[in-house]
């Protein structure tokens, strides 16, 4: 998909694979059971709420989230998110009276380069953070795509050498 921006910039998503479909609900355990009965969706692993540090619209915050993960046809991850405490793009979504499909995720090699390209086209980061060794950024693409695009870069874990 090539997106033509109003400032004559283009954003090209054609060479990227969608790695994850993200959904936001008020009750992810209920939704996980519904989705597990759909063809091609695996059983979900749902985690207890955890504190997550995010940068939400330019402000560092700690939010509490509940998350669940499954897969679609053993290939695409399905992420279910339920905000518990704090302000985030997930609360914004629910406060608009919405539930359901929220974002798509692409894994990229250089997250900062992608962010810079989007900023150049007039698209800002609306929320970002780090989970374990991976960094991520949600881009403000909903206005022209109807959906939020998330990019993530997987980090490398440092390994200790074994003593001989």
Buried (B, 14 or more C-beta within 10 A) or exposed (E): EEBEBEEEBEBEBEEBEBBBBBBBBEEBEEBBEEBEEEEEBBEBEBEEBEEBEBBBBEEEBEBBBBBBBBBBEEEBBBBBBBBBEBBBBBBBBBEEEEBEBBBBBBBBEEBEEBBEBBEEBEBEBBBBBBEEEEBBBBBBBBEBBEBBBBBBBBEEEEEEEEEE
